[in-house]
Amino acid sequence: MTAPAPSGAAAAGLAALESALTGDALPALPSLDPRALDEALRALTRRHGAAALPLLERLAAAPDREQRRAARRALYRLEQAGVRPARPAAAPTARPVVTREAEHAVRAWLSGVDGSGSRAAWILFEGGLGGGLRLCSLILNDEAGIMDAAGGPIARKRLGAELRTLRESQKLPWVEVDGRHACALVEQALALHERLGTVPPPEFARWRKSFAATVSSLQGSSSAGAQKWPPHSPSGGQPASPEILDPALLDRSADLLDLPELGGWFLDPARVAPEALALLQARESRLVVSEQIKAEREAAILDGVIEAHFPAPARLRWAGRLRAMAEIFAMTRREETATLARCVAAALADASRPATAIPFVRALAARGLEMAAEVALGRARLDEVTRAPVRRARE
């Protein structure tokens, strides 16, 4: 009896497979669950037999894990039926070659951005020599690049426990993202090192090949018809909402700094120490002046700080931090807050808008001056409130 033809998703998968039989590229498969994919491959081998072998072998080395597994099962079934791929005879002196699957990123997690522009990234790799999982832990900074690198082999059970501990102990929010997105951030950090003429910490050297293999496999899958790798997309690869500069939203942009996630956002106190001293002197002056004159003096100091510390590169850097946090707010179902963060990012990116006219920037600078004043008065230690990128000391 003739086996029934597949239907639904499996039929669509079979059509995609058959269209790639004669080429060298991977098929542009629709989104299939493992059962539908297996059904499509069974139908393919029933119809085409040995002619399906080249395509199955390409799928067995594909970046997608489920496709690899399904293709290997199909190859095994054909071999059990006596259909084997033709192998060239090895030369008498040829040495056996041990092939291994390239290591690639399968999952990733990102933290929020702190006041120094740093965020943590965990990238989980699979494959490589001996298979198994390896977890790479990084600290990425938008001014200095890769600040810290660590990690190694990890079991799935331990990974789950580590993730639970991480979410319970960290002040900044953590979200799971597409591995491609995390790899894009690492590529950007490496490009920053290139521009600055610096190098990542030595511990990163053993992870370079893993990231290179992931990028290479993603570029290969893109050329085969897969979705293009988006360098700035949140989890799932969907584009972020566009930035809309709403004046009404911008007026209350300073409210963002009341969020616990942005509690550490302020200008580096060491950079505004002279202005903080001037502010203290203005407040403690014994000269009898009106409250209006005092307010104008403080506003002038604040304007000077903003003009000195928010040139175009700094504006774009703070805009990038806000976009990153907007992604996290959106992924944690706080769309209103995400919209506000995107609005401020748009204002910062608008070079025609004075930074002194953005309430968020004024609040950011004022908080930095207050922290610098606390240091000057001996109420806080500079090393505890610095916003300068600092590489972690290893025990």
N, C-alpha and C positions, 0 to 999 in steps of 0.2 A: 504494500500500500504506500502511495506517495505521501510524504510527510506534509502536513498542512503548512501553508505559507504564513509567515508571521504577520501580525497586524499591529496597528497603533504605533507606539514609540519604536518597537523592535523593527517594524517595516521601514520606518524612516531611517533607522540606523543601518539597516541592510542596504538601502538605496545609497547612502553616503559611502558605505564600504565598497560597494560595487563600482561606484564612480571613481574610486582611487585604485582599482586593481591594476591598471596599466601604467600608472605614473610612479614617481619616486617620493611623492609627498605623503604626509599623513592625511587621512581623511578628515574632513570638517564635520565631525560627528555632532549631532544634536545632544542636548543634555539627556543622558540616559541613566536610569538606575541600574545597578549591577545585573539584575535579572534580565532586563530588556537588552542590555548589551550582550549578555551571554546568549540569549535567544537569537539575536542578529548574527552573531559569529557562527552559531551552529547552522543557521540557514545558509550562510556564506560558504561554509565548508561542504555542505550537502550539494550545493549547486555547482561549485567550481573545483572542489577537490584540491589537487596539487597546485592548480593555478592560483590559489589563495595564499600559498606559502610565503611569497615575497612580502605581501601586505601584512600577514600575521607577524612575520619577523620584524618588520618596521614598527608595528604596534607594540611588540614585546620590549622595545627599547624606547617607547614614547615617554615624555615627561609625566603624563597622567598615570597615577598609580593604579587606578581601577582598570584602565585600558591595558596596562602591562599585564596585570594578573589575568584578565579575561583572555588576552591573546595567548598567554603561555598555556592556559588550560586548553584552548583550541588546538594549539600545536601538539600538545600531549595526546589529545583525542585522535588527531590525524596520524600521529606516529603509532598509536596502538592499532590503528586500522591499516598499518603498513605503508602509509604515505610519509616519506621522510624528505627533508630538503637535501638537494644535491650539495655535497661538500667537495671542494677541490682536494685532490690528494696532496698530502704534505710531502715536501722534499725530504729525502732520507736524512739530511743533516739539520732539518729545521727543528728548532727548539719549541716546545709547547708554549703558547701564549696564554697567560691568565687574564681574561677580560673581567672587568668589574663595572658595575653600574655607577655612573657619576652621582656624587652626592648633591642633593638639591634641597631647597627650603620647602617645607610642607606646611608649617604653621608659624605664626608670629604674634607677638604681643608688644604694645607700645604703652608707655606711661604718658601722662600729661607733661607739659613743658614747665620747668621751674623758672625762677626769676633770673637765672644766669643764662637761660637759653638752652639748658641741657634737658635731655629726656632719656629714659632707659629703653632699651629694645632687647627683647628675647626672640631669637630666631631658631626654630627647630629644624635640623637637617636630617635627612634620611638617605640611606644608601652608602656608597663608598666601600672601601675595603672592609670586609667582614659584616657589612650591613649594619643594622641597628640605628639608633637615634643619637644625635649629638645636639646639645643645647649651647648656643652662643649667646652670651650676655654682653651687651655693649652700653656705653654711655656716649651719646651723640650730642655735640654742642654746635650751635649755629655760628659761633665765632671762631672756634678752634678745631672742629672736626671730631675725630674719634678720641675720646678722653680715657676710656678704659675698656678692656676686653678680657673676658674670662669664659669659662665653661668647659664642657667635655662630654663624654658619653653619659647618657641618662636613661633609666628605665621608665616605661610608661606610667607605672604606678607611682614612682617617685616624682615624675613630672606633675601629676595631678596634685600631689601633696604640696609641692613647691608653689604651684599656682594658687592654691588656697591660702597658704601662708603669705604669699606676696600680696594678695588682695586685702588680707586682714591687717597687714602691718604697714602698708604704704599710705602716706597722706595724699599723694597724687592719684588720680584715677588711672586704672589700667583697662585697656580694651584689646580684644583680639582683632587683628587685621589680616588682610591678604598678605601672604608671604612676599609677593611681588612688591607690595607697597613698602614693607620694611627693607627689602633689598635695595629699592630705589633710594631710600634715605641714606643707606650706607654708601651707595655710589655717589650721592651728593656730598657726603662727608669726605670721601676720598678725593673728589674733585676740589673741595675746599683746601685740603692738605696740599694738593698740587699747586693751587694758586698762591698759597701762603709760603710755599717752599719748606713745609714741615712734613713729618712722617707720623703715622699712627704709633701707638705704643707697641713695643716688641711682641706682646702677647697676641696681637692681631695677626701676626705673620702666618700662623698655622690655620687661620680661617680664610685667607685670601682665595685659595683654590676653590673652596666651597661656594663663596659668593660668585666667583668667576664662572663656575659651572652652572649655577642657577641662572645667571644673566644670559649665558650662552644658550642654555636650553630654552629659555623664554623667547629669545630672539629667533631661535629656530622654529618654535611653535608658531610664532607670529608670521613667519614667512610661509608657513604651511597652511595659513588661513585662520589661525586662532586669533582671539581678540588681542589687539595691541596692548603692550604693557603700559599702564597709566602711571606716570611717576608721582602724581600727587593725589591719587584717589583713596578714599577710605575703604574699609572692608567691603569686599564684593566687587571692587573695581568700578563702582558707579561714580560718575562725576559729582563733585560737591556742588551745592546750591550756589548760584552766582552771587557775587557781592553787590549789594544794593546800598547806595549811600542815601539813607533816609535822614534828613535833618532832625526830625523829631526824635528818632532813635539816638542820633549822635549827641543830642543835648543831655541825655542821661547815660552816656557811655562810661562816666566815672563809676557808675554802679557796679561795673564788672569787677572792680578791685575790691568790692565787698565780698566776693565769692571766696570760700575757703581755698579753692584750687589756685586762686591768684593772690593769696595772702603774702607770698614771697616775691611778688612782682614790684620792683622799684629800681630806680637808678642806683648804680653802685655808689655807696656812701663815700668811698675813697676818691671818686672822681668829682664829687660836689662838695668836698670838705671846705674849701675857701668860701664858697657861697653860703654854706651852712653857718660858718662863723659870722659872716656879714649879717645874716638873718638874726642870729642870736644877739649881736650887738645892736641891731635896729630895735629889737624887742626890749632890750634892757637899758636902752639909752635913757638918761635922766632928763634929756631935753623935753620940755613940755610942748608937745605937738598934738594936733587933733588926731582922732582915730582915722579920719580919712587920709591924712598924710601918711600915717603908719601903714595903712592898707595899701596905699599907692607904692610905698617903698618896698613892701614885701612882694607886691605884684611885679615890680620892676626886677627884683632879684630872681623871682620865679621865671619871668620871661627870658632873662639872660641865660639861665640854666637850660631852658628848653632850646633856645637858639644855638647854644654851644654844643649841646649833647644830642640833638636830633637832626643831624645832616641827612642827606638822602639815603646813604647806606644804612644808617641806624633806623630810619623810618621803615625801610623795607624789611629789615630784620625783625622789628617788632610786629609788623604786619604779618610776617610769616609765622611768628609765634601765635598770634591770634587766630590765624587760619587753622593751625594745628589744633588749637583748643576748640575751635568751632567744630571741627570734625568729631572730636571726642564728645562734646556736648550733644551733637546730633545723634551720635551712636548710643548715647545713654538717655535718649528720649527727652532732651531739653532743647527743643528746637527754637524756642523764643530766645534763650540765651545764646544759642549758636548764631541766630540771625543778628543779634546785637554785636557779637564778636566779629562777624563778617563785615558788618557795617563800619566798625572802627578800622578794620583792616583796609577797607576801601578808602577811607578818609586818609589814612597814613600813606597809602600808595598814590594818592592824588597830590602830585608835587605842587599844584597851584594853590592848595589849601595850606595856610600857615599852621605849623604844628602848635603854636600858641593858642589857636582857636579851637583845638580839639580837647574837650573836657577830660577825656581819658588820659591824654598826655600830661595835662596840668596836674591831675591827681597823681600820676606816676612820678612826676618830678617832685611834687610836694612831699610825697612819702619818702623819696630818697633823701631830700633835705632834712626831714625830721629824723630819719635814721642816722644821718651824718651828725646832726646836732646831739643825738643821744650818745654817740661815740665821743664827741668833743667834751661832753659833760661827764664822761666816765660811767655812764649808765649802761653802756653796751660795748662789747669788744668787736673791733673791726673784723677780726678773722671769723667771727660768728655771723656777721651780717653782710659780708662781702658778696657782691653779685658777679664778681669776676670768675671766669671759668677756672676751676681748680681740678687738677687731676687727682684722683683718689690715691691715697697712700696705701700700699699693700702691707699686710701684716707679715 
